[in-house]
Amino acid sequence: MQYKADYSGGKAKSAVFTNAYAAVLSEFSRIHIDALGVPELKQAISAYHSVTASTEFQELERMRAKAQHDEAQALWNAENKKATEIAKNALNMNLLIDDIVKLTGLSKKEVEALRDRDVVK
């Protein structure tokens, strides 16, 4: 089998990595299970491979990964929005930028940009 890295926007597509990793793991498992001579284990792994090879399973896995990514993105956006609100309030209270950075977790450039854009009332 030949596996080729597929890059999109500088990030490897997880499906390509997952498939390549699964193939390596599968080959590793096959060698060790053959060496152990455990028929039940061999049968269970064979059943696992037949289930995970189905297009239905792969689509469900893709949808699960997308939902997980979307949830993480929504959480990050909410946290960033809250940190920005806190920074604006702190700027209105004339707190030092270094203190606001510590308080919010925003970078110094982000806090300065808030200040410079006259977002602060």
C-alpha positions as CSV (number, residue, x, y, z in Angstrom):
1,M,0.0,0.0,0.0
2,Q,1.2,3.5,-0.8
3,Y,0.1,6.5,1.3
4,K,0.6,10.0,0.3
5,A,0.4,13.1,2.6
6,D,-2.4,15.4,1.6
7,Y,-2.1,19.0,2.7
8,S,-4.7,21.7,2.7
9,G,-3.9,25.1,3.9
10,G,-0.7,23.8,5.6
11,K,-2.6,21.2,7.7
12,A,-2.6,17.5,7.0
13,K,-6.1,16.2,6.4
14,S,-6.9,14.0,9.4
15,A,-8.6,11.3,7.2
16,V,-5.3,10.7,5.3
17,F,-3.3,10.5,8.5
18,T,-5.9,8.3,10.2
19,N,-6.0,5.9,7.3
20,A,-2.3,5.7,7.1
21,Y,-2.0,5.2,10.9
22,A,-4.7,2.5,10.8
23,A,-2.9,0.7,8.0
24,V,0.4,0.7,9.9
25,L,-1.4,-0.4,13.1
26,S,-3.3,-3.0,11.3
27,E,-0.2,-4.5,9.8
28,F,1.6,-4.4,13.2
29,S,-1.4,-6.0,14.9
30,R,-1.7,-8.7,12.3
31,I,1.9,-9.7,12.7
32,H,1.7,-9.9,16.5
33,I,-1.7,-11.6,16.6
34,D,-0.4,-14.2,14.1
35,A,2.5,-14.7,16.4
36,L,0.3,-15.2,19.4
37,G,-1.9,-17.7,17.6
38,V,-5.1,-16.5,19.4
39,P,-8.0,-17.3,17.0
40,E,-10.6,-15.3,19.0
41,L,-8.5,-12.2,18.9
42,K,-7.8,-12.6,15.2
43,Q,-11.6,-13.0,14.6
44,A,-12.4,-9.9,16.7
45,I,-9.8,-7.7,14.9
46,S,-11.1,-9.0,11.5
47,A,-14.6,-8.0,12.5
48,Y,-13.4,-4.6,13.6
49,H,-11.6,-4.0,10.3
50,S,-14.7,-5.0,8.3
51,V,-16.9,-2.6,10.3
52,T,-14.5,0.3,10.1
53,A,-13.8,-0.2,6.4
54,S,-17.5,0.5,5.5
55,T,-18.3,3.8,3.9
56,E,-21.2,4.2,6.4
57,F,-18.8,4.0,9.3
58,Q,-16.3,6.3,7.7
59,E,-19.1,8.9,7.0
60,L,-20.3,8.6,10.7
61,E,-16.7,9.1,11.8
62,R,-16.2,12.1,9.6
63,M,-19.5,13.6,10.9
64,R,-18.4,13.0,14.5
65,A,-15.0,14.6,13.9
66,K,-16.7,17.6,12.3
67,A,-19.1,18.0,15.2
68,Q,-16.3,17.8,17.7
69,H,-14.4,20.4,15.7
70,D,-17.4,22.7,15.5
71,E,-18.0,22.4,19.2
72,A,-14.4,23.3,20.0
73,Q,-14.5,26.2,17.6
74,A,-17.8,27.6,19.2
75,L,-16.2,27.3,22.7
76,W,-13.1,29.1,21.5
77,N,-15.2,31.9,19.9
78,A,-17.2,32.3,23.1
79,E,-14.1,32.5,25.3
80,N,-12.5,35.0,23.0
81,K,-15.6,37.1,22.9
82,K,-15.7,37.2,26.7
83,A,-12.0,38.0,27.0
84,T,-12.5,40.9,24.5
85,E,-15.4,42.3,26.5
86,I,-13.4,42.1,29.7
87,A,-10.5,43.8,28.0
88,K,-12.7,46.6,26.8
89,N,-14.1,47.1,30.3
90,A,-10.6,47.1,31.8
91,L,-9.4,49.6,29.2
92,N,-12.3,51.8,30.2
93,M,-11.1,51.5,33.8
94,N,-7.7,52.7,32.7
95,L,-5.9,49.5,33.8
96,L,-2.4,48.9,32.5
97,I,-2.2,46.9,29.3
98,D,0.1,44.3,30.9
99,D,-2.5,43.8,33.6
100,I,-5.2,43.4,31.0
101,V,-3.1,40.8,29.2
102,K,-2.7,38.8,32.4
103,L,-6.4,39.2,33.2
104,T,-7.8,38.1,29.8
105,G,-5.2,35.9,28.2
106,L,-5.3,38.1,25.1
107,S,-2.0,39.1,23.6
108,K,-0.6,42.5,24.1
109,K,-1.1,43.3,20.4
110,E,-4.8,42.3,20.7
111,V,-5.3,44.6,23.7
112,E,-3.5,47.5,22.0
113,A,-5.5,47.0,18.9
114,L,-8.7,47.3,21.0
115,R,-7.4,50.5,22.5
116,D,-6.2,51.9,19.2
117,R,-9.4,51.2,17.2
118,D,-11.3,53.4,19.6
119,V,-13.5,50.5,20.5
120,V,-13.2,51.6,24.0
121,K,-15.8,54.1,25.1
